[in-house]
Each structure stands twice: as structure tokens, then as C-alpha cells.
């Protein structure tokens, strides 16, 4: 077999393998934005001004299966925020004793109960950390970068919350 025909056969085999993998329907759970929640309605105890609460509501409403309700007595699941904190700690100093790097953290502690006040998900803590280099000559740029990192952590936190909500096993199941 000549070299060009070997390349053609390899290319066709690679194309066939790609087509088989694409056609099998495999996708990661929740990768299409849809989650199969074990309840039909949920109440969230976030403050109205909480950016994390707003993003979580938006993600829950994006799917058709779950309603976010404003009255806790009308919800099948109650999402209680125990604490939500952001932190900033010095990670390292330069030779002059000035800050060179900070460590940002975002921690959420929450629990989920059903309408009968039975615990569906015990108090759970999710902590995310990101490091950020600091430069005194670029304070405004670093403040913007810090805000972006917190927004990124918030998005990551929402996805982790959604995965934990999907994993809840209803009481009696």
C-alpha cells in the first residue's frame, strides 16, 4: 500500500471513530444545563440583594423542572443559608515586606430541608480559594481582577450547589 493511501485510510478511520463517539449521545450530567431535581419547588433563604442567590435562582429557573417560590410554606424543599463569607488573606510578601500575593476565599454553609422540616441535606460547607498576585503600581487593575475572581468563584459555587441538590435522596426513598 502506498503512503498516500495509508494516510487516507487512517484519516477515514479517525473520522469514523469521531462519528461513533459523537453519535453515542454521551454527555456529562448537567452539561446541557438541565438537572433532574428530586423536588418540584424550592425556597431559597438568600437576601434579595445577594448576587449568589440571584445567580442560583437564575440557574434553577433555567430548567423547566423546578419552581423557585417566595413562600416557604409552598415549597417542597427549603434551602437554608447558614453563612456566606468572603475572605482575603496575605499569601506571600516580597523582600521589602510588602504584599506580593493574596489568597481569596468564598465560603458558603447551607442545608436543605423538606416541607416537614426533615433534613434532606445536612449542613454542607463549600469553600473555594483563588490566589491573586498584587502590584502596588496597578491597584485599580488588581481590584477589577479580584472582583472577576469572586464572580468566577460565585459561578463555580452555584454549579457545585446544583450538583449537590441533584444528589439529594428524598426521605423514604
C-alpha positions as CSV (number, residue, x, y, z in Angstrom):
1,X,0.0,0.0,0.0
2,X,1.4,3.4,-0.9
3,X,2.0,6.2,1.6
4,X,-0.9,8.5,0.4
5,X,-3.4,5.6,0.6
6,X,-2.2,4.7,4.2
7,X,-2.9,8.3,5.2
8,X,-6.3,8.2,3.6
9,X,-7.2,5.0,5.5
10,X,-6.0,6.5,8.8
11,X,-8.0,9.7,8.2
12,X,-11.1,7.7,7.4
13,X,-10.7,5.6,10.5
14,X,-10.3,8.6,12.7
15,X,-13.3,10.2,11.1
16,X,-15.4,7.1,11.7
17,X,-14.2,6.9,15.3
18,X,-15.2,10.5,15.9
19,X,-18.6,9.9,14.3
20,X,-19.3,6.9,16.5
21,X,-18.3,8.8,19.7
22,X,-20.4,11.8,18.7
23,X,-23.4,9.7,17.8
24,X,-23.5,7.7,21.1
25,X,-25.2,10.5,23.0
26,X,-22.7,10.7,25.8
27,X,-22.6,13.9,27.8
28,X,-21.7,14.9,31.3
29,X,-24.6,15.1,33.8
30,X,-25.9,18.7,33.8
31,X,-23.7,19.7,30.9
32,X,-26.8,20.7,28.9
33,X,-27.9,23.0,31.7
34,X,-30.7,20.6,32.8
35,X,-30.6,18.9,36.2
36,X,-33.2,16.4,37.4
37,X,-34.0,17.7,40.9
38,X,-35.7,15.4,43.4
39,X,-38.3,18.1,44.1
40,X,-40.7,20.3,42.1
41,X,-40.3,23.6,44.1
42,X,-37.7,25.2,46.3
43,X,-37.5,28.2,48.6
44,X,-34.1,30.0,48.9
45,X,-33.3,31.9,52.1
46,X,-30.8,34.3,50.4
47,X,-31.3,38.0,50.9
48,X,-32.9,39.7,47.9
49,X,-29.6,41.6,47.2
50,X,-27.4,38.5,47.3
51,X,-25.6,38.0,43.9
52,X,-25.1,34.3,44.7
53,X,-28.8,33.9,45.4
54,X,-29.7,35.7,42.2
55,X,-27.4,33.5,40.1
56,X,-28.7,30.3,41.8
57,X,-32.3,31.4,41.2
58,X,-31.5,32.1,37.5
59,X,-29.9,28.7,37.1
60,X,-32.8,26.9,38.8
61,X,-35.3,28.7,36.7
62,X,-33.4,27.9,33.5
63,X,-34.6,24.3,33.8
64,X,-38.2,23.5,33.4
65,X,-38.4,21.1,36.3
66,X,-38.1,23.3,39.4
67,X,-40.1,26.4,40.5
68,X,-38.4,28.9,42.8
69,X,-41.1,30.1,45.2
70,X,-41.2,33.1,47.5
71,X,-43.3,31.5,50.2
72,X,-41.5,28.7,52.2
73,X,-44.9,27.1,53.1
74,X,-45.5,26.3,49.4
75,X,-42.1,24.7,48.7
76,X,-41.1,21.0,48.7
77,X,-37.5,21.9,49.6
78,X,-36.2,24.7,51.8
79,X,-32.6,25.9,51.1
80,X,-31.3,27.5,54.3
81,X,-28.1,29.6,54.1
82,X,-26.3,29.2,57.4
83,X,-23.4,31.5,56.5
84,X,-21.9,33.1,53.4
85,X,-18.4,34.8,53.7
86,X,-15.8,36.2,51.5
87,X,-12.2,36.4,52.7
88,X,-8.9,37.9,51.7
89,X,-5.6,36.8,53.3
90,X,-2.0,37.6,52.6
91,X,-0.4,34.7,50.9
92,X,3.2,36.0,50.5
93,X,5.4,39.0,51.0
94,X,8.3,40.3,48.9
95,X,11.8,41.1,50.3
96,X,10.7,44.6,51.4
97,X,7.8,43.2,53.4
98,X,5.1,44.3,51.0
99,X,2.3,42.1,49.9
100,X,3.1,40.1,46.7
101,X,0.1,37.7,46.7
102,X,-3.3,37.4,48.3
103,X,-5.5,34.3,48.8
104,X,-9.2,35.0,48.2
105,X,-11.8,32.7,49.6
106,X,-15.6,32.3,49.3
107,X,-17.3,30.0,51.8
108,X,-21.0,29.0,51.9
109,X,-22.6,26.8,54.5
110,X,-26.1,25.6,53.8
111,X,-28.6,22.9,54.5
112,X,-31.7,21.6,52.7
113,X,-34.9,20.6,54.4
114,X,-38.2,19.2,53.1
115,X,-41.7,20.7,53.8
116,X,-42.0,18.6,57.0
117,X,-38.7,20.1,58.3
118,X,-36.8,16.8,57.8
119,X,-33.2,17.2,56.7
120,X,-32.6,16.3,53.1
121,X,-29.0,17.6,53.1
122,X,-27.0,18.1,56.3
123,X,-25.2,21.4,56.8
124,X,-22.7,21.5,54.0
125,X,-19.7,23.8,53.6
126,X,-18.3,24.7,50.3
127,X,-15.1,26.7,50.3
128,X,-13.4,28.0,47.1
129,X,-10.0,29.6,47.0
130,X,-8.1,31.6,44.4
131,X,-4.7,33.3,44.5
132,X,-4.1,36.7,43.1
133,X,-0.8,38.5,42.6
134,X,-0.6,42.0,43.8
135,X,1.3,45.0,42.4
136,X,1.1,48.4,44.0
137,X,1.5,50.2,40.7
138,X,-1.7,48.5,39.3
139,X,-4.1,48.8,42.2
140,X,-7.2,49.5,40.1
141,X,-6.5,46.7,37.7
142,X,-6.0,44.3,40.6
143,X,-9.2,45.4,42.2
144,X,-11.0,44.6,38.9
145,X,-9.2,41.2,38.8
146,X,-10.3,40.5,42.3
147,X,-13.9,41.2,41.5
148,X,-13.7,38.9,38.5
149,X,-12.2,36.1,40.6
150,X,-15.1,36.5,43.1
151,X,-17.6,36.3,40.3
152,X,-15.9,33.2,38.9
153,X,-16.0,31.6,42.4
154,X,-19.7,32.5,42.6
155,X,-20.4,30.8,39.3
156,X,-18.4,27.7,40.4
157,X,-20.2,27.7,43.7
158,X,-23.6,27.8,42.0
159,X,-22.7,24.8,39.9
160,X,-21.5,22.9,43.0
161,X,-24.7,23.7,44.8
162,X,-26.8,22.4,41.8
163,X,-24.8,19.2,41.7
164,X,-25.4,18.7,45.5
165,X,-29.2,19.4,45.1
166,X,-29.4,16.8,42.3
167,X,-27.7,14.2,44.5
168,X,-30.3,14.6,47.3
169,X,-32.2,11.4,48.0
170,X,-35.9,12.1,49.1
171,X,-36.8,10.9,52.6
172,X,-38.3,7.5,52.4
173,X,-36.7,6.6,49.1
